[in-house]
């Protein structure tokens, strides 16, 4: 192995040795601890430390790094106190996740490290969002994100690189090609000769680097960082290295040919660099021993602190309270000046006034810039706010949602528009596993609103007509809003944008241009989690949301003799259970009316809650009315049969007659 010191000083060379030695000695200690059963799981990076160490040494302390399992050198390179890392690995309170997640599945704003989730791919999109925020701030900062050769097979890899290239984002995409994805060798992962070659397909600069040579890593990264400050752009880096331990310690390495292990053993990044320093009389045996003693002493003392720390005691209130970031709702009352506008106009007005109110608010989505979006909601926004804040995206929902998370991490608010709610399925993973869980896991909120044009009645078929709120209402950490009227839509969307937690905001597209209402011209907010009582009566409670609210109103208008409470939920998560239970206790009968198909829908949970909390007040079984348990069809006759509009009145009358 050839080391080129170039113009590096002895001080820098020794600093790099200190940096690469520290994670190696920690790893050696961890292997002992895992054999003793004091740590439950360990993903070893022995043999590939030069990459994490080199990248971290080059980046500034305030530049974000997004590491993976085997990048201990990132954490030690940012000088995180070792006792906190040991506490994290032992699931104790001085760690970063309060015992809620393990190993390196955490982040820390203090050290500008954003941890991975087990799904791997989304963090690449998060890096895009962080870099986009840096670009908007014009601060010249670079973001580095790690992935393995196995994860390059994921769609998120393609999406994130494509976005970074199209948007010219200053991201270092670091591929640690260590030969195996768990046990699957590279020849079963991809067919191109080098992963760096994929950069050509994105119009992206790429390099192949000896990942075991700390000086090659450090020197190239130093040059790239200086260059990217002048010419912001993404760079793809394939680091050739090898994993000398199993995917995790329990996996072992029996699937690796011994000759391959032998070939890489002689390329050890720590020992070879140590030999180079000694041969060039930069490192003395005495200094080496002193350094090792200091690091081992720090390890032992930090372990003692972590071991003395008590085990976490479960706190029900703390667990529940940490699902969402605390948010104190600020009510902005509407002015008296109103205008009669459509539902779609109310959404557009909310977005425009929120963009004016929050200078750090960015909207992203397909065709939303000059074209104004599929429904023309953002028409004219580019002229007012610029393309920096109203951003057309490629067709890649997963990476765009992840980028929204990255924007939030780096101080921005993000709105992601799904062209149709149906398309959210390709962005499902980062919503339910990243946005929803981040605050609970390591107290990092996701200040992201995902707008969801949804619903049937327009003969748009199975892929443009779903109302899929139930995909998200059962996911802790998400808020779900579903207004039925223009007034509510504007006030609730404003509040959703203010809320620092992730919000899924459903907009029924059949209501866009069919429902008019007097709506205040100026900015105002409505609280999430508060239902609206649209009609009052004493015979029956009708609970609904979205377009079904209007269908219920039509039924009551047609049957004026029915004395009903009509409750428009408006927000599905959090749910206004107080209003639901109060009405049910008053009327003794309840029918829940939803557009979604029956099984597993929101109505089922509300029904169960009513049975548990209000059973003694009921004069009849709880009734649910919903669409058929089939995909939503295209032809009008089939769609009419699918939707519950034709069945509601019959079921309501049967309930009243029970």
C-alpha positions as CSV (number, residue, x, y, z in Angstrom):
1,X,0.0,0.0,0.0
2,X,1.4,3.3,-1.1
3,X,0.9,6.4,1.1
4,X,1.2,9.8,-0.4
5,X,1.6,12.4,2.3
6,X,1.6,15.3,-0.3
7,X,1.9,18.5,1.7
8,X,0.5,17.2,5.0
9,X,2.4,18.1,8.2
10,X,3.6,15.6,10.7
11,X,1.0,17.0,13.1
12,X,-1.8,16.2,10.6
13,X,-0.5,12.8,9.9
14,X,-0.3,12.0,13.6
15,X,-3.8,13.4,14.1
16,X,-5.1,11.0,11.5
17,X,-3.4,8.1,13.2
18,X,-5.0,9.1,16.5
19,X,-8.4,9.3,14.7
20,X,-8.1,5.9,13.1
21,X,-6.6,4.1,16.1
22,X,-9.4,5.2,18.5
23,X,-12.3,3.4,16.8
24,X,-10.2,0.3,16.3
25,X,-9.4,0.0,20.0
26,X,-13.0,0.6,20.9
27,X,-14.0,-2.1,18.5
28,X,-11.6,-4.6,20.0
29,X,-13.1,-3.8,23.4
30,X,-16.6,-4.2,22.0
31,X,-15.8,-7.7,20.7
32,X,-14.9,-8.7,24.3
33,X,-18.0,-7.1,25.7
34,X,-20.3,-8.8,23.2
35,X,-18.8,-12.2,24.1
36,X,-19.5,-11.3,27.7
37,X,-23.1,-10.6,26.9
38,X,-22.8,-6.9,28.0
39,X,-23.8,-5.6,24.5
40,X,-26.7,-7.2,22.6
41,X,-25.6,-6.5,19.0
42,X,-22.5,-5.2,17.2
43,X,-21.8,-4.2,13.6
44,X,-18.1,-4.2,13.2
45,X,-16.2,-1.8,11.0
46,X,-12.8,-3.4,11.5
47,X,-10.9,-3.1,8.3
48,X,-12.7,-0.1,6.8
49,X,-12.1,2.6,9.4
50,X,-10.1,4.8,7.0
51,X,-13.3,5.8,5.2
52,X,-15.3,7.1,8.1
53,X,-12.2,8.7,9.7
54,X,-11.1,10.4,6.5
55,X,-14.5,11.8,5.7
56,X,-15.0,13.1,9.2
57,X,-11.6,14.6,9.4
58,X,-12.1,16.7,6.2
59,X,-15.6,18.0,7.0
60,X,-16.2,21.0,9.3
61,X,-17.8,20.3,12.7
62,X,-21.0,22.0,11.5
63,X,-21.3,20.0,8.3
64,X,-23.8,17.1,8.5
65,X,-22.7,13.5,8.2
66,X,-25.1,10.6,7.7
67,X,-23.3,7.4,8.7
68,X,-24.3,3.7,8.8
69,X,-23.7,0.7,11.0
70,X,-19.9,0.5,10.5
71,X,-18.9,4.1,10.8
72,X,-17.8,4.4,14.4
73,X,-15.0,6.7,13.2
74,X,-17.7,9.3,12.4
75,X,-18.9,9.4,16.0
76,X,-15.5,9.3,17.6
77,X,-14.2,11.8,15.0
78,X,-16.9,14.3,16.2
79,X,-15.6,13.8,19.8
80,X,-18.8,12.4,21.2
81,X,-18.0,11.4,24.8
82,X,-17.4,7.7,24.9
83,X,-19.6,7.1,27.9
84,X,-22.6,8.4,25.9
85,X,-21.8,6.0,23.1
86,X,-21.5,3.1,25.6
87,X,-24.8,4.1,27.2
88,X,-26.4,4.2,23.8
89,X,-25.2,0.7,23.0
90,X,-26.4,-0.6,26.4
91,X,-29.8,1.1,26.0
92,X,-29.3,3.5,28.9
93,X,-30.6,7.1,29.4
94,X,-27.3,8.8,28.7
95,X,-27.4,7.5,25.2
96,X,-29.3,9.3,22.5
97,X,-32.5,7.3,22.2
98,X,-33.6,6.7,25.8
99,X,-33.3,3.0,25.1
100,X,-35.8,3.1,22.2
101,X,-33.4,2.2,19.5
102,X,-30.1,0.4,19.4
103,X,-26.5,0.7,18.1
104,X,-26.0,3.5,15.6
105,X,-29.7,4.1,14.9
106,X,-29.7,7.7,16.2
107,X,-28.7,11.2,15.4
108,X,-27.5,14.2,17.3
109,X,-27.9,17.8,16.2
110,X,-25.2,18.8,18.7
111,X,-22.6,16.8,16.7
112,X,-24.3,17.2,13.3
113,X,-24.7,13.5,12.8
114,X,-27.9,12.0,11.4
115,X,-28.3,8.3,12.0
116,X,-29.7,5.7,9.8
117,X,-32.8,3.6,9.9
118,X,-32.7,-0.1,9.1
119,X,-34.3,0.5,5.7
120,X,-31.0,2.2,4.6
121,X,-32.1,4.0,1.5
122,X,-34.1,7.0,2.9
123,X,-31.0,8.6,4.5
124,X,-29.7,9.3,1.0
125,X,-32.7,11.5,0.4
126,X,-32.3,13.1,3.8
127,X,-28.8,14.1,2.8
128,X,-30.4,15.8,-0.3
129,X,-32.7,17.8,1.9
130,X,-29.9,18.9,4.2
131,X,-27.8,19.9,1.2
132,X,-30.8,21.7,-0.3
133,X,-31.1,23.8,2.9
134,X,-27.4,24.6,2.8
135,X,-27.8,25.7,-0.8
136,X,-30.7,27.9,0.1
137,X,-28.7,29.4,2.9
138,X,-25.7,29.9,0.5
139,X,-23.4,28.8,3.3
140,X,-21.0,26.7,1.1
141,X,-21.4,23.7,3.3
142,X,-21.0,20.1,2.1
143,X,-23.1,17.0,3.3
144,X,-21.7,13.5,3.4
145,X,-23.9,10.4,3.4
146,X,-22.8,6.8,3.7
147,X,-24.2,3.7,2.1
148,X,-23.1,0.2,1.4
149,X,-22.8,-1.6,-1.9
150,X,-25.9,-3.6,-1.1
151,X,-28.1,-0.6,-0.5
152,X,-27.1,0.8,-3.9
153,X,-29.7,-1.8,-5.2
154,X,-32.5,0.1,-3.5
155,X,-34.7,2.6,-5.5
156,X,-33.8,5.3,-2.9
157,X,-30.2,5.2,-4.2
158,X,-31.3,6.0,-7.7
159,X,-33.8,8.6,-6.6
160,X,-31.5,10.4,-4.3
161,X,-28.6,10.6,-6.8
162,X,-30.9,11.8,-9.5
163,X,-32.4,14.5,-7.4
164,X,-28.9,15.6,-6.2
165,X,-27.7,15.8,-9.8
166,X,-30.7,17.7,-11.1
167,X,-30.7,20.1,-8.2
168,X,-26.9,20.4,-8.2
169,X,-26.7,19.7,-4.5
170,X,-23.3,19.6,-2.6
171,X,-23.5,16.0,-1.4
172,X,-20.7,13.5,-1.1
173,X,-22.3,10.1,-1.7
174,X,-20.0,7.6,0.0
175,X,-20.3,4.0,-1.0
176,X,-18.4,1.6,1.2
177,X,-18.0,-1.4,-1.1
178,X,-16.9,-4.0,1.4
179,X,-17.7,-7.0,-0.8
180,X,-20.8,-8.4,0.9
181,X,-24.3,-7.3,1.7
182,X,-24.6,-9.6,4.8
183,X,-23.7,-12.8,2.9
184,X,-24.5,-11.8,-0.7
185,X,-21.4,-11.1,-2.7
186,X,-21.2,-8.2,-5.1
187,X,-21.5,-10.4,-8.2
188,X,-25.0,-11.1,-7.0
189,X,-25.7,-7.5,-6.2
190,X,-24.9,-5.7,-9.5
191,X,-23.4,-6.3,-12.9
192,X,-21.4,-3.1,-13.7
193,X,-17.7,-3.4,-13.1
194,X,-17.6,-0.5,-10.6
195,X,-20.4,1.2,-8.7
196,X,-18.7,4.5,-9.4
197,X,-19.6,3.9,-13.1
198,X,-23.2,4.6,-12.2
199,X,-22.3,8.2,-11.7
200,X,-22.2,8.6,-15.5
201,X,-25.9,7.9,-15.7
202,X,-26.7,10.8,-13.5
203,X,-24.2,13.2,-15.1
204,X,-22.3,13.0,-11.8
205,X,-18.6,13.2,-11.1
206,X,-17.4,9.9,-9.5
207,X,-14.2,8.5,-8.1
208,X,-12.9,5.1,-7.1
209,X,-10.8,5.2,-3.9
210,X,-8.7,2.8,-1.9
211,X,-10.9,2.8,1.2
212,X,-8.1,1.2,3.3
213,X,-5.6,4.1,2.6
214,X,-6.3,6.9,5.0
215,X,-4.2,9.4,3.1
216,X,-5.8,8.7,-0.2
217,X,-9.2,9.2,1.4
218,X,-8.1,12.4,3.2
219,X,-6.3,14.0,0.3
220,X,-9.0,13.4,-2.3
221,X,-11.8,14.5,0.1
222,X,-9.9,17.6,0.9
223,X,-9.6,18.5,-2.7
224,X,-13.2,17.8,-3.4
225,X,-14.5,19.8,-0.4
226,X,-12.5,22.9,-1.5
227,X,-13.8,22.4,-5.1
228,X,-17.4,21.9,-4.1
229,X,-17.4,25.1,-2.1
230,X,-16.7,27.0,-5.3
231,X,-18.7,24.7,-7.6
232,X,-21.5,23.1,-5.6
233,X,-22.3,19.7,-7.0
234,X,-22.8,16.1,-6.0
235,X,-19.9,13.6,-6.1
236,X,-20.2,9.8,-6.1
237,X,-17.4,8.0,-4.3
238,X,-16.8,4.3,-4.3
239,X,-14.5,3.2,-1.6
240,X,-13.0,-0.3,-2.2
241,X,-12.6,-2.0,1.2
242,X,-13.5,-5.1,3.0
243,X,-15.4,-6.2,6.1
244,X,-13.2,-8.4,8.2
245,X,-16.0,-9.4,10.6
246,X,-19.5,-10.6,10.0
247,X,-22.4,-8.4,9.0
248,X,-23.0,-8.5,12.7
249,X,-21.0,-10.6,15.2
250,X,-23.7,-13.3,15.3
251,X,-23.4,-13.8,11.5
252,X,-19.8,-14.9,11.4
253,X,-17.8,-15.0,8.1
254,X,-18.0,-18.7,7.1
255,X,-19.4,-17.7,3.7
256,X,-16.2,-15.8,2.9
257,X,-13.4,-17.8,1.2
258,X,-10.3,-17.9,3.4
259,X,-8.0,-16.7,0.7
260,X,-10.1,-13.6,0.4
261,X,-9.8,-12.9,4.1
262,X,-6.1,-13.4,3.8
263,X,-5.8,-11.0,0.9
264,X,-7.5,-8.2,2.8
265,X,-5.9,-8.9,6.2
266,X,-2.6,-7.7,4.8
267,X,-4.4,-4.4,3.7
268,X,-5.4,-3.5,7.3
269,X,-5.8,0.3,7.2
270,X,-4.6,0.8,10.8
271,X,-1.6,-1.4,10.8
272,X,-0.4,-0.3,7.4
273,X,-0.7,3.4,8.2
274,X,1.1,2.7,11.5
275,X,4.0,1.1,9.7
276,X,4.2,4.0,7.2
277,X,4.4,6.5,10.0
278,X,7.1,4.5,11.8
279,X,9.2,3.9,8.7
280,X,9.1,7.7,8.0
281,X,10.1,8.4,11.6
282,X,6.8,10.4,12.2
283,X,5.5,7.9,14.9
284,X,7.7,6.6,17.6
285,X,7.1,3.4,19.6
286,X,6.9,5.5,22.8
287,X,4.3,7.9,21.4
288,X,2.3,5.0,20.0
289,X,2.2,3.2,23.3
290,X,1.3,6.5,25.1
291,X,-1.5,7.1,22.7
292,X,-2.8,3.6,23.0
293,X,-2.7,3.8,26.8
294,X,-4.6,7.1,26.7
295,X,-7.4,5.7,24.5
296,X,-7.7,2.5,26.5
297,X,-7.9,4.5,29.7
298,X,-10.7,6.7,28.2
299,X,-12.5,3.5,27.1
300,X,-12.3,1.9,30.5
301,X,-13.3,5.0,32.4
302,X,-16.2,5.6,30.0
303,X,-17.3,2.0,30.3
304,X,-17.3,2.4,34.1
305,X,-19.6,5.4,33.9
306,X,-22.0,3.6,31.5
307,X,-21.9,0.4,33.7
308,X,-22.7,2.4,36.8
309,X,-25.6,4.1,35.1
310,X,-28.9,2.5,36.2
311,X,-31.1,0.6,33.7
312,X,-33.9,2.6,32.2
313,X,-37.2,2.5,34.1
314,X,-40.3,2.5,31.9
315,X,-42.3,5.7,32.2
316,X,-45.7,5.5,30.5
317,X,-46.2,9.3,30.3
318,X,-42.7,9.9,28.9
319,X,-43.2,7.3,26.2
320,X,-46.5,8.7,25.1
321,X,-45.3,12.3,25.3
322,X,-42.3,11.8,23.2
323,X,-44.2,10.5,20.1
324,X,-44.7,14.1,19.0
325,X,-42.8,17.2,19.6
326,X,-44.6,19.5,22.0
327,X,-46.5,22.1,20.1
328,X,-48.4,25.0,21.6
329,X,-51.2,25.9,19.2
330,X,-51.3,29.6,18.4
331,X,-54.8,30.6,17.5
332,X,-54.9,33.4,14.9
333,X,-58.5,34.6,14.7
334,X,-59.9,35.4,11.3
335,X,-60.8,38.9,10.3
336,X,-64.4,39.8,9.3
337,X,-63.5,40.4,5.6
338,X,-64.6,37.3,3.7
339,X,-64.9,36.1,0.2
340,X,-66.9,33.3,-1.3
341,X,-64.3,30.8,-2.6
342,X,-63.9,27.2,-3.6
343,X,-62.2,24.5,-1.5
344,X,-59.3,24.6,-4.0
345,X,-58.9,28.4,-3.5
346,X,-58.8,28.0,0.2
347,X,-55.9,25.5,-0.1
348,X,-54.1,27.9,-2.4
349,X,-54.7,30.9,-0.1
350,X,-53.4,29.0,2.9
351,X,-50.2,27.9,1.0
352,X,-49.6,31.5,-0.3
353,X,-50.1,33.1,3.1
354,X,-48.0,30.5,4.9
355,X,-45.2,31.0,2.4
356,X,-45.4,34.8,3.2
357,X,-45.4,34.1,6.9
358,X,-42.6,31.5,7.0
359,X,-39.6,32.5,5.0
360,X,-38.1,29.1,5.6
361,X,-41.0,27.2,4.0
362,X,-40.4,25.2,0.9
363,X,-42.9,23.4,-1.3
364,X,-41.9,20.4,-3.4
365,X,-43.9,18.3,-5.9
366,X,-44.3,17.2,-9.4
367,X,-45.2,20.0,-11.9
368,X,-45.9,22.5,-9.1
369,X,-43.6,25.3,-10.3
370,X,-44.4,27.1,-13.6
371,X,-47.2,24.6,-14.4
372,X,-48.9,25.3,-11.1
373,X,-49.5,21.6,-10.2
374,X,-52.0,19.1,-11.6
375,X,-54.8,21.0,-10.0
376,X,-53.3,24.5,-10.5
377,X,-53.1,25.1,-6.7
378,X,-49.6,26.7,-6.9
379,X,-50.2,28.6,-10.1
380,X,-48.3,31.9,-9.9
381,X,-46.2,30.8,-6.9
382,X,-42.9,30.8,-8.8
383,X,-43.4,34.4,-9.8
384,X,-44.0,35.4,-6.1
385,X,-41.6,33.1,-4.2
386,X,-39.0,31.9,-6.8
387,X,-38.0,28.4,-7.9
388,X,-35.8,28.1,-4.8
389,X,-38.9,27.7,-2.7
390,X,-41.4,26.2,-5.2
391,X,-39.5,23.2,-6.5
392,X,-40.4,20.8,-9.3
393,X,-39.4,17.3,-8.4
394,X,-38.6,14.3,-10.5
395,X,-41.1,11.4,-10.2
396,X,-39.6,9.9,-7.0
397,X,-41.9,10.3,-4.0
398,X,-39.6,8.4,-1.6
399,X,-36.5,10.6,-2.0
400,X,-38.7,13.7,-2.0
401,X,-40.3,12.8,1.3
402,X,-36.8,12.0,2.7
403,X,-35.6,15.4,1.4
404,X,-38.4,17.0,3.3
405,X,-37.0,15.4,6.4
406,X,-33.5,16.7,5.6
407,X,-34.9,20.2,5.1
408,X,-36.5,20.0,8.5
409,X,-33.3,18.8,10.1
410,X,-31.5,21.8,8.7
411,X,-33.9,24.4,9.8
412,X,-36.6,24.5,7.1
413,X,-40.3,23.7,6.9
414,X,-41.3,21.4,4.0
415,X,-44.5,20.8,2.2
416,X,-44.5,17.8,-0.1
417,X,-47.4,17.5,-2.6
418,X,-48.4,14.1,-3.8
419,X,-49.9,14.6,-7.2
420,X,-52.5,12.1,-6.2
421,X,-52.8,10.5,-2.8
422,X,-52.6,7.1,-4.5
423,X,-48.9,7.8,-5.4
424,X,-47.9,8.1,-1.8
425,X,-47.4,4.3,-1.8
426,X,-44.0,4.9,-3.4
427,X,-43.1,7.3,-0.6
428,X,-44.6,5.1,2.1
429,X,-41.4,3.9,3.8
430,X,-39.9,7.3,4.7
431,X,-43.3,8.5,5.9
432,X,-44.1,5.7,8.3
433,X,-40.5,4.7,9.3
434,X,-38.6,8.0,9.2
435,X,-41.0,11.0,9.6
436,X,-43.3,9.2,12.1
437,X,-40.6,7.7,14.3
438,X,-37.8,10.2,14.4
439,X,-39.0,12.3,17.4
440,X,-39.8,9.2,19.4
441,X,-36.4,7.7,18.6
442,X,-34.1,10.6,19.1
443,X,-36.2,13.7,19.7
444,X,-35.7,15.1,16.1
445,X,-39.0,16.3,14.8
446,X,-40.1,16.1,11.1
447,X,-41.5,19.5,10.2
448,X,-43.2,18.2,7.0
449,X,-46.7,18.4,5.7
450,X,-47.6,15.9,3.0
451,X,-50.6,17.1,0.9
452,X,-52.8,14.3,-0.4
453,X,-55.4,15.0,-3.2
454,X,-57.7,12.0,-2.7
455,X,-61.1,10.4,-3.2
456,X,-63.5,9.1,-5.7
457,X,-66.6,10.3,-7.6
458,X,-64.6,11.5,-10.6
459,X,-64.3,8.1,-12.4
460,X,-60.5,8.1,-12.2
461,X,-60.1,4.4,-11.4
462,X,-58.0,2.4,-9.0
463,X,-54.9,4.5,-9.1
464,X,-56.3,8.1,-8.8
465,X,-59.4,7.7,-6.6
466,X,-58.3,6.1,-3.3
467,X,-58.9,7.7,0.1
468,X,-56.1,6.0,2.0
469,X,-56.1,7.8,5.3
470,X,-56.2,4.5,7.2
471,X,-52.7,3.7,5.9
472,X,-51.5,6.5,8.3
473,X,-54.0,6.9,11.1
474,X,-52.6,3.7,12.7
475,X,-49.0,4.9,12.6
476,X,-48.0,6.6,15.8
477,X,-46.1,9.9,15.2
478,X,-48.2,11.1,12.3
479,X,-51.0,13.6,12.4
480,X,-53.8,13.1,9.9
481,X,-56.1,16.0,8.8
482,X,-59.1,15.6,6.5
483,X,-61.3,18.7,6.1
484,X,-64.6,18.9,4.3
485,X,-65.1,22.7,3.8
486,X,-63.1,25.6,2.5
487,X,-63.1,27.4,5.8
488,X,-61.7,24.4,7.6
489,X,-59.3,23.6,4.9
490,X,-57.5,26.9,5.1
491,X,-57.4,27.2,8.9
492,X,-56.3,23.6,9.4
493,X,-53.7,23.7,6.7
494,X,-52.2,26.8,8.2
495,X,-52.1,25.1,11.6
496,X,-50.6,22.0,10.1
497,X,-47.8,24.0,8.5
498,X,-47.1,25.7,11.9
499,X,-47.1,22.3,13.7
500,X,-43.5,21.0,13.9
501,X,-44.7,17.4,13.6
502,X,-45.4,15.4,10.3
503,X,-48.9,15.9,9.0
504,X,-50.7,14.0,6.3
505,X,-53.2,16.5,4.9
506,X,-56.0,15.0,2.8
507,X,-57.8,17.1,0.2
508,X,-60.8,15.5,-1.5
509,X,-60.4,16.4,-5.1
510,X,-64.1,16.2,-5.9
511,X,-64.6,19.0,-3.4
512,X,-61.9,21.2,-5.0
513,X,-64.3,23.0,-7.4
514,X,-67.7,21.9,-6.2
515,X,-67.9,23.4,-2.7
516,X,-68.0,27.1,-2.0
517,X,-68.0,28.9,1.3
518,X,-67.4,32.4,2.8
519,X,-63.8,32.3,3.9
520,X,-61.8,35.0,5.7
521,X,-59.4,36.7,3.3
522,X,-56.6,37.0,5.8
523,X,-54.5,34.4,7.6
524,X,-56.1,32.4,10.4
525,X,-55.6,29.0,12.2
526,X,-57.9,26.3,13.5
527,X,-56.7,23.7,16.1
528,X,-56.1,20.2,15.1
529,X,-58.0,17.5,17.0
530,X,-61.3,19.4,17.2
531,X,-64.4,18.1,15.5
532,X,-67.2,20.4,14.2
533,X,-70.8,19.8,15.2
534,X,-72.6,20.8,12.0
535,X,-76.2,19.8,13.0
536,X,-77.7,19.1,16.4
537,X,-80.4,16.5,17.2
538,X,-81.2,13.8,19.8
539,X,-82.1,10.7,17.8
540,X,-78.8,9.7,16.2
541,X,-75.1,10.7,15.9
542,X,-73.7,10.7,12.4
543,X,-69.9,10.7,12.4
544,X,-68.1,11.5,9.2
545,X,-65.3,13.3,7.4
546,X,-64.3,14.4,3.9
547,X,-66.8,14.2,1.1
548,X,-69.0,11.8,3.1
549,X,-69.9,14.8,5.3
550,X,-71.6,16.4,2.3
551,X,-73.3,13.2,1.4
552,X,-74.7,13.0,4.9
553,X,-75.9,16.6,4.7
554,X,-77.7,15.7,1.5
555,X,-79.5,12.8,3.2
556,X,-80.5,14.9,6.2
557,X,-81.8,17.6,3.9
558,X,-83.9,15.0,2.1
559,X,-85.2,13.7,5.4
560,X,-85.8,16.8,7.6
561,X,-87.7,14.8,10.1
562,X,-84.5,13.1,11.3
563,X,-83.1,14.8,14.4
564,X,-79.4,14.1,14.2
565,X,-76.1,15.3,15.5
566,X,-73.8,15.5,12.5
567,X,-70.1,15.5,13.6
568,X,-67.5,16.4,11.1
569,X,-64.2,15.0,12.5
570,X,-61.9,17.2,10.4
571,X,-58.9,15.7,12.1
572,X,-58.4,11.9,12.3
573,X,-55.2,12.0,14.3
574,X,-55.5,13.4,16.9
575,X,-59.1,12.4,17.2
576,X,-61.7,14.4,19.1
577,X,-62.9,11.5,21.3
578,X,-64.5,14.0,23.7
579,X,-66.9,15.3,21.1
580,X,-67.7,11.8,19.8
581,X,-68.5,10.4,23.3
582,X,-70.5,13.4,24.3
583,X,-72.8,13.1,21.3
584,X,-73.2,9.3,21.5
585,X,-74.1,9.6,25.2
586,X,-76.8,12.1,24.2
587,X,-78.4,10.3,21.3
588,X,-77.8,6.6,22.1
589,X,-77.4,5.7,18.4
590,X,-74.4,6.2,16.2
591,X,-73.6,5.6,12.5
592,X,-70.1,6.2,11.2
593,X,-69.9,7.1,7.5
594,X,-66.7,6.9,5.6
595,X,-65.7,6.8,1.9
596,X,-62.9,4.3,2.5
597,X,-63.6,0.6,2.2
598,X,-65.0,-1.0,5.4
599,X,-62.4,-3.4,6.8
600,X,-59.6,-1.7,8.7
601,X,-60.9,1.7,8.1
602,X,-61.1,4.6,10.6
603,X,-64.8,3.8,11.2
604,X,-63.8,0.4,12.7
605,X,-61.6,2.0,15.4
606,X,-64.1,4.7,16.2
607,X,-66.8,2.0,16.5
608,X,-64.6,-0.1,18.9
609,X,-63.8,3.0,21.0
610,X,-67.6,3.8,21.3
611,X,-68.3,0.2,22.3
612,X,-65.6,0.4,25.0
613,X,-66.5,3.8,26.4
614,X,-70.2,4.3,25.7
615,X,-71.7,0.8,25.7
616,X,-74.2,1.5,28.5
617,X,-75.5,4.6,26.7
618,X,-76.3,2.7,23.4
619,X,-79.8,1.9,22.3
620,X,-78.6,0.1,19.2
621,X,-75.5,-1.5,17.8
622,X,-72.9,0.9,16.3
623,X,-73.4,1.0,12.5
624,X,-70.6,1.5,9.9
625,X,-71.3,2.6,6.4
626,X,-68.4,2.4,3.9
627,X,-67.4,1.6,0.4
628,X,-67.1,-2.0,-0.9
629,X,-64.1,-4.1,0.1
630,X,-62.8,-3.9,-3.5
631,X,-60.4,-1.6,-5.3
632,X,-62.2,1.5,-6.5
633,X,-63.4,1.0,-10.2
634,X,-63.4,3.3,-13.1
635,X,-66.8,3.1,-14.9
636,X,-69.5,5.3,-13.3
637,X,-72.0,2.5,-12.7
638,X,-69.3,0.5,-10.9
639,X,-68.0,3.4,-9.0
640,X,-71.5,4.4,-7.9
641,X,-72.0,0.9,-6.6
642,X,-68.6,0.9,-4.9
643,X,-69.2,4.2,-3.0
644,X,-71.5,4.1,0.0
645,X,-73.8,7.0,-1.0
646,X,-76.5,4.7,-2.3
647,X,-76.5,2.7,1.0
648,X,-76.3,5.3,3.7
649,X,-80.0,6.3,3.8
650,X,-81.2,2.8,4.1
651,X,-78.8,1.9,6.8
652,X,-79.6,5.1,8.7
653,X,-83.3,4.4,8.6
654,X,-82.7,0.8,9.8
655,X,-80.7,2.1,12.7
656,X,-83.4,4.6,13.7
657,X,-86.0,1.8,13.6
658,X,-83.9,-0.6,15.7
